[in-house]
Amino acid sequence: MNGLIGKKLGMTSIFNEDGKRVACTVIQAGPCVVSQVKTVSNDGYDAVQLAYGDKKEKHSNAAQIGHFEKANTSAKSEVVEFRDFPTDLLIGSILDVTIFEVGDFVDVIGTSKGKGFQGVVKRHGFAGVGEASHGQHNRLRAPGSIGACSFPGRVFKGMRMAGRTGGDRVKSTNLTILKIDAERNLLVIKGSVPGHNGATVIIEK
């Protein structure tokens, strides 16, 4: 997959050719710097490393500063490898949204919003015990039985129960690019993508 690193700006909506309102997400994709080109002879595989987002030099160690100096650029906050880029790219090259076209299908990877500790209704979509009748008290959002008795005498791993929700790496696949603003490096993508506004995302083509 080739692609770019970007930042989710937020959601909006546009009207398509049929006059229907379509929810979409605006992503500032790039510009990204080619910070390293890996080859089979040197590294065992072909890949292109892209860097995005300026970072203060005082927050970078000497190894990071030296790595980005080879690409003739300042320290960056995000570094991602892409496997399907042509390896004839030069270190220090700048890539932007022009690698995409309107109508392309892309995958967007991000970290979902953290929800903290949540019960089974919010976390897994349980329905609870139903109506509050027949003496039921305060059981509408309860998980119910977890099925363990004297045999097996334990709870199986993976049992859907309450716990920490969100904050996971999530990939949204086959999203359509509706608009491209090359001047401001903006992609307008149909639907939602994981993460909060301002979160770093990876757009794969």
LONU-67937 format. One record per residue (C-alpha): chain; x, z, y; residue in three letters. Coordinates in nm, 3 decimals, padded with zeros to 5 digits. Example, Ala and Ser with C-alpha at 12.3 -4.5 7.8 and 13.67 -1.06 7.14 Angstrom:
<sites>
(site 'A'; (01.230; 00.780; -00.450); 'Ala')
(site 'A'; (01.367; 00.714; -00.106); 'Ser')
</sites>
This chain:
<sites>
(site 'A'; (00.000; 00.000; 00.000); 'Met')
(site 'A'; (00.116; -00.071; 00.353); 'Asn')
(site 'A'; (-00.034; 00.089; 00.658); 'Gly')
(site 'A'; (00.022; 00.315; 00.955); 'Leu')
(site 'A'; (00.020; 00.680; 01.055); 'Ile')
(site 'A'; (-00.231; 00.777; 01.321); 'Gly')
(site 'A'; (-00.442; 01.043; 01.484); 'Lys')
(site 'A'; (-00.817; 01.089; 01.451); 'Lys')
(site 'A'; (-00.969; 01.092; 01.799); 'Leu')
(site 'A'; (-01.333; 01.149; 01.706); 'Gly')
(site 'A'; (-01.658; 00.980; 01.609); 'Met')
(site 'A'; (-01.890; 00.753; 01.801); 'Thr')
(site 'A'; (-02.137; 00.476; 01.722); 'Ser')
(site 'A'; (-02.167; 00.106; 01.799); 'Ile')
(site 'A'; (-02.438; -00.155; 01.748); 'Phe')
(site 'A'; (-02.369; -00.434; 01.500); 'Asn')
(site 'A'; (-02.487; -00.794; 01.516); 'Glu')
(site 'A'; (-02.824; -00.700; 01.368); 'Asp')
(site 'A'; (-02.882; -00.442; 01.641); 'Gly')
(site 'A'; (-02.840; -00.150; 01.402); 'Lys')
(site 'A'; (-02.653; 00.158; 01.512); 'Arg')
(site 'A'; (-02.344; 00.222; 01.298); 'Val')
(site 'A'; (-02.151; 00.552; 01.293); 'Ala')
(site 'A'; (-01.778; 00.503; 01.320); 'Cys')
(site 'A'; (-01.451; 00.687; 01.372); 'Thr')
(site 'A'; (-01.189; 00.607; 01.636); 'Val')
(site 'A'; (-00.828; 00.639; 01.521); 'Ile')
(site 'A'; (-00.516; 00.597; 01.731); 'Gln')
(site 'A'; (-00.292; 00.421; 01.480); 'Ala')
(site 'A'; (00.074; 00.401; 01.573); 'Gly')
(site 'A'; (00.292; 00.281; 01.717); 'Pro')
(site 'A'; (00.513; 00.377; 01.424); 'Cys')
(site 'A'; (00.891; 00.341; 01.399); 'Val')
(site 'A'; (01.065; 00.217; 01.084); 'Val')
(site 'A'; (01.297; 00.512; 01.031); 'Ser')
(site 'A'; (01.436; 00.411; 00.691); 'Gln')
(site 'A'; (01.422; 00.121; 00.446); 'Val')
(site 'A'; (01.470; 00.214; 00.082); 'Lys')
(site 'A'; (01.579; -00.039; -00.180); 'Thr')
(site 'A'; (01.612; -00.042; -00.557); 'Val')
(site 'A'; (01.990; -00.070; -00.537); 'Ser')
(site 'A'; (02.034; 00.234; -00.312); 'Asn')
(site 'A'; (01.733; 00.455; -00.386); 'Asp')
(site 'A'; (01.586; 00.331; -00.714); 'Gly')
(site 'A'; (01.270; 00.190; -00.558); 'Tyr')
(site 'A'; (01.152; -00.020; -00.266); 'Asp')
(site 'A'; (00.978; 00.155; 00.022); 'Ala')
(site 'A'; (00.959; 00.164; 00.399); 'Val')
(site 'A'; (00.957; 00.499; 00.579); 'Gln')
(site 'A'; (00.751; 00.515; 00.899); 'Leu')
(site 'A'; (00.768; 00.789; 01.162); 'Ala')
(site 'A'; (00.500; 00.882; 01.414); 'Tyr')
(site 'A'; (00.443; 01.136; 01.690); 'Gly')
(site 'A'; (00.710; 01.264; 01.927); 'Asp')
(site 'A'; (00.864; 01.601; 01.854); 'Lys')
(site 'A'; (01.079; 01.818; 02.079); 'Lys')
(site 'A'; (01.445; 01.811; 01.987); 'Glu')
(site 'A'; (01.465; 02.192; 01.997); 'Lys')
(site 'A'; (01.211; 02.199; 01.712); 'His')
(site 'A'; (01.419; 01.961; 01.496); 'Ser')
(site 'A'; (01.727; 02.044; 01.294); 'Asn')
(site 'A'; (02.052; 01.847; 01.306); 'Ala')
(site 'A'; (01.972; 01.647; 00.993); 'Ala')
(site 'A'; (01.641; 01.527; 01.136); 'Gln')
(site 'A'; (01.794; 01.437; 01.471); 'Ile')
(site 'A'; (02.072; 01.240; 01.301); 'Gly')
(site 'A'; (01.823; 01.064; 01.074); 'His')
(site 'A'; (01.616; 00.937; 01.367); 'Phe')
(site 'A'; (01.923; 00.847; 01.573); 'Glu')
(site 'A'; (02.002; 00.581; 01.310); 'Lys')
(site 'A'; (01.667; 00.423; 01.401); 'Ala')
(site 'A'; (01.751; 00.458; 01.772); 'Asn')
(site 'A'; (01.448; 00.676; 01.836); 'Thr')
(site 'A'; (01.367; 01.035; 01.924); 'Ser')
(site 'A'; (01.268; 01.299; 01.669); 'Ala')
(site 'A'; (00.925; 01.245; 01.515); 'Lys')
(site 'A'; (00.672; 01.490; 01.375); 'Ser')
(site 'A'; (00.529; 01.283; 01.088); 'Glu')
(site 'A'; (00.715; 01.077; 00.827); 'Val')
(site 'A'; (00.542; 00.878; 00.551); 'Val')
(site 'A'; (00.665; 00.626; 00.295); 'Glu')
(site 'A'; (00.477; 00.305; 00.215); 'Phe')
(site 'A'; (00.562; 00.107; -00.097); 'Arg')
(site 'A'; (00.428; -00.246; -00.029); 'Asp')
(site 'A'; (00.591; -00.323; 00.304); 'Phe')
(site 'A'; (00.847; -00.605; 00.300); 'Pro')
(site 'A'; (01.190; -00.446; 00.275); 'Thr')
(site 'A'; (01.343; -00.702; 00.512); 'Asp')
(site 'A'; (01.213; -00.495; 00.807); 'Leu')
(site 'A'; (01.486; -00.371; 01.037); 'Leu')
(site 'A'; (01.538; 00.000; 01.100); 'Ile')
(site 'A'; (01.401; 00.084; 01.442); 'Gly')
(site 'A'; (01.125; -00.180; 01.430); 'Ser')
(site 'A'; (00.792; -00.086; 01.587); 'Ile')
(site 'A'; (00.466; -00.140; 01.397); 'Leu')
(site 'A'; (00.122; -00.115; 01.556); 'Asp')
(site 'A'; (-00.243; -00.201; 01.489); 'Val')
(site 'A'; (-00.170; -00.575; 01.490); 'Thr')
(site 'A'; (-00.092; -00.550; 01.117); 'Ile')
(site 'A'; (-00.468; -00.507; 01.066); 'Phe')
(site 'A'; (-00.756; -00.746; 01.125); 'Glu')
(site 'A'; (-01.124; -00.689; 01.195); 'Val')
(site 'A'; (-01.308; -00.679; 00.863); 'Gly')
(site 'A'; (-01.016; -00.542; 00.662); 'Asp')
(site 'A'; (-01.092; -00.270; 00.408); 'Phe')
(site 'A'; (-00.867; 00.035; 00.443); 'Val')
(site 'A'; (-00.823; 00.377; 00.284); 'Asp')
(site 'A'; (-00.781; 00.677; 00.514); 'Val')
(site 'A'; (-00.602; 00.992; 00.394); 'Ile')
(site 'A'; (-00.627; 01.322; 00.576); 'Gly')
(site 'A'; (-00.668; 01.697; 00.536); 'Thr')
(site 'A'; (-01.032; 01.804; 00.533); 'Ser')
(site 'A'; (-01.160; 02.073; 00.766); 'Lys')
(site 'A'; (-01.103; 02.426; 00.637); 'Gly')
(site 'A'; (-01.427; 02.622; 00.589); 'Lys')
(site 'A'; (-01.281; 02.953; 00.474); 'Gly')
(site 'A'; (-01.435; 03.156; 00.190); 'Phe')
(site 'A'; (-01.778; 03.010; 00.104); 'Gln')
(site 'A'; (-02.047; 03.072; -00.154); 'Gly')
(site 'A'; (-02.154; 02.835; -00.429); 'Val')
(site 'A'; (-02.441; 02.677; -00.231); 'Val')
(site 'A'; (-02.214; 02.550; 00.047); 'Lys')
(site 'A'; (-01.910; 02.493; -00.173); 'Arg')
(site 'A'; (-02.067; 02.319; -00.473); 'His')
(site 'A'; (-02.424; 02.239; -00.368); 'Gly')
(site 'A'; (-02.595; 02.491; -00.596); 'Phe')
(site 'A'; (-02.968; 02.531; -00.540); 'Ala')
(site 'A'; (-02.987; 02.907; -00.597); 'Gly')
(site 'A'; (-03.263; 03.055; -00.811); 'Val')
(site 'A'; (-03.551; 02.882; -00.633); 'Gly')
(site 'A'; (-03.848; 03.058; -00.481); 'Glu')
(site 'A'; (-03.842; 03.428; -00.398); 'Ala')
(site 'A'; (-04.117; 03.530; -00.640); 'Ser')
(site 'A'; (-04.168; 03.756; -00.945); 'His')
(site 'A'; (-03.971; 04.039; -00.792); 'Gly')
(site 'A'; (-03.669; 03.829; -00.700); 'Gln')
(site 'A'; (-03.473; 04.001; -00.429); 'His')
(site 'A'; (-03.193; 03.847; -00.227); 'Asn')
(site 'A'; (-03.112; 03.588; -00.496); 'Arg')
(site 'A'; (-03.182; 03.262; -00.316); 'Leu')
(site 'A'; (-02.814; 03.171; -00.279); 'Arg')
(site 'A'; (-02.679; 03.354; -00.583); 'Ala')
(site 'A'; (-02.465; 03.167; -00.841); 'Pro')
(site 'A'; (-02.654; 03.290; -01.148); 'Gly')
(site 'A'; (-02.498; 03.341; -01.490); 'Ser')
(site 'A'; (-02.147; 03.215; -01.559); 'Ile')
(site 'A'; (-02.214; 03.194; -01.933); 'Gly')
(site 'A'; (-01.956; 03.441; -02.067); 'Ala')
(site 'A'; (-02.051; 03.694; -02.337); 'Cys')
(site 'A'; (-01.860; 03.878; -02.609); 'Ser')
(site 'A'; (-01.751; 03.530; -02.709); 'Phe')
(site 'A'; (-01.543; 03.387; -02.545); 'Pro')
(site 'A'; (-01.512; 03.716; -02.356); 'Gly')
(site 'A'; (-01.360; 03.547; -02.052); 'Arg')
(site 'A'; (-01.442; 03.299; -01.779); 'Val')
(site 'A'; (-01.319; 02.944; -01.838); 'Phe')
(site 'A'; (-01.079; 02.799; -01.585); 'Lys')
(site 'A'; (-01.244; 02.563; -01.341); 'Gly')
(site 'A'; (-01.577; 02.747; -01.336); 'Met')
(site 'A'; (-01.756; 02.657; -01.015); 'Arg')
(site 'A'; (-01.773; 02.979; -00.818); 'Met')
(site 'A'; (-01.735; 03.103; -00.461); 'Ala')
(site 'A'; (-01.397; 03.058; -00.300); 'Gly')
(site 'A'; (-01.190; 02.893; -00.031); 'Arg')
(site 'A'; (-01.338; 02.564; 00.079); 'Thr')
(site 'A'; (-01.180; 02.269; 00.259); 'Gly')
(site 'A'; (-00.823; 02.221; 00.373); 'Gly')
(site 'A'; (-00.761; 01.971; 00.092); 'Asp')
(site 'A'; (-00.597; 01.630; 00.093); 'Arg')
(site 'A'; (-00.882; 01.378; 00.085); 'Val')
(site 'A'; (-00.886; 00.998; 00.065); 'Lys')
(site 'A'; (-01.182; 00.799; 00.198); 'Ser')
(site 'A'; (-01.171; 00.454; 00.039); 'Thr')
(site 'A'; (-01.293; 00.105; 00.130); 'Asn')
(site 'A'; (-01.374; 00.169; 00.494); 'Leu')
(site 'A'; (-01.428; -00.137; 00.714); 'Thr')
(site 'A'; (-01.243; -00.197; 01.040); 'Ile')
(site 'A'; (-01.507; -00.285; 01.300); 'Leu')
(site 'A'; (-01.295; -00.320; 01.613); 'Lys')
(site 'A'; (-00.929; -00.322; 01.716); 'Ile')
(site 'A'; (-00.798; -00.236; 02.062); 'Asp')
(site 'A'; (-00.437; -00.356; 02.053); 'Ala')
(site 'A'; (-00.360; -00.241; 02.410); 'Glu')
(site 'A'; (-00.439; 00.122; 02.332); 'Arg')
(site 'A'; (-00.356; 00.110; 01.958); 'Asn')
(site 'A'; (-00.711; 00.204; 01.857); 'Leu')
(site 'A'; (-00.893; 00.130; 01.533); 'Leu')
(site 'A'; (-01.270; 00.166; 01.510); 'Val')
(site 'A'; (-01.351; 00.229; 01.144); 'Ile')
(site 'A'; (-01.698; 00.238; 00.992); 'Lys')
(site 'A'; (-01.803; 00.580; 00.862); 'Gly')
(site 'A'; (-01.627; 00.915; 00.867); 'Ser')
(site 'A'; (-01.272; 01.011; 00.776); 'Val')
(site 'A'; (-01.140; 01.352; 00.671); 'Pro')
(site 'A'; (-00.996; 01.596; 00.922); 'Gly')
(site 'A'; (-01.070; 01.748; 01.259); 'His')
(site 'A'; (-01.035; 01.567; 01.590); 'Asn')
(site 'A'; (-00.665; 01.533; 01.662); 'Gly')
(site 'A'; (-00.565; 01.553; 01.296); 'Ala')
(site 'A'; (-00.296; 01.326; 01.156); 'Thr')
(site 'A'; (-00.424; 01.061; 00.915); 'Val')
(site 'A'; (-00.269; 00.784; 00.706); 'Ile')
(site 'A'; (-00.432; 00.442; 00.712); 'Ile')
(site 'A'; (-00.353; 00.232; 00.404); 'Glu')
(site 'A'; (-00.432; -00.136; 00.376); 'Lys')
</sites>
